[in-house]
Amino acid sequence: MIEGAGFTSGRHALGGAAHDNRLLDDYACAMAEPTHQVAPLDTARLQLRRLRIEDAAAAHQAYGDAEAMRYWDMLPSPDLEETARRLQRSLSVDPQWHVTWSVWARRGGEVPDDQVIGMVNYHARQTWNRRLTLGWILIPRFQGRGYMQEAVGALLTHCFTALDTHRVEAEIEPDNVRSARLAQRLGFQREGLLRDRLFVADQPRTVQMYGLLRSEWRGRSLLARGL
């Protein structure tokens, strides 16, 4: 999902107008930034590379699966053609705002063949506020192996370092226990309930907001390395 950018109104005290002008200047600079290349990301068992239209058949294993899409922000794709259209819409967005990576299992690992096991993305990026939102989806037959924790962990590293992000968010429906546990294992804190945050098939859905700050992520990373 791609969220439109907006501004909170500036303070009406002395200096409020100058504050607003700085925000507008930051926004204008961000909009003028050139499209950047999307780096592949590697882990011990996985390779993450920017999703391509040629990946539609593999992506359809997730986007066309009712279980995998149960907590997504759209209904399952009814056919491969619709999945391809969704990929094309995603690829049409400048990568400074939104990127999806396909997650591939490395050859010689637990999965017999080099194949897509899911996708991860960032979206709703606001460079002027140094924040963005993550999303992830896993093909159901690969659940229970720790793949998505590994993939999202690599994406977090990319966001906090290469993208100079200060805050990463995840919006997770209350019944989506697997994703909530994953977010908490990665250090996200549950911050509050957003009632009727989005509509899917004309039905409102409520989500929990999870947030992770760069200082919290850095502290966990140092602790994991024994530093």
C-alpha angles and dihedrals in degrees: 000000000000117000123207117243121248142168133234110231114262124248115275092217124098108303094023094114091049089050091052091048091053089051091051091048090051090049093049091050091049092051090051095053113116121245110272130212118261111235122218115240125216133198133173093274105015145058120205118198133166112280113254131198087246087066093066096107092051093043090051089067086071104026092047095047117096094207094050091046096044093107099027122114094249138038121268115279109260092213145359092267091061091049089052090051090051091051091049091052090050092049091050091066118092107254093233085073104032138005133172122202123199111225114225127190112230118245114260094031132105092296112071097221136038097260145147114266099175147315138262129193148172121221141158088050115177108189092186089058093035093230139116141168128244130215132183140181130187129200101246098236090063095057121123098035100094093246097131094048088054093047097045090045089057091048091051090054090051093048096048095044114026095031097039091229119174099188132027121194135195125191110208129177113240093242093051093096096165094056093043091054091047092052092049092048088055091052102262116148122218105238108176151312121282106200118216089352095164142006125235118184088351092302122117119239128198122214139191116235115228122188137189124188124209092241090055092047092048092050092052091047093052091046091051089053092047094245 
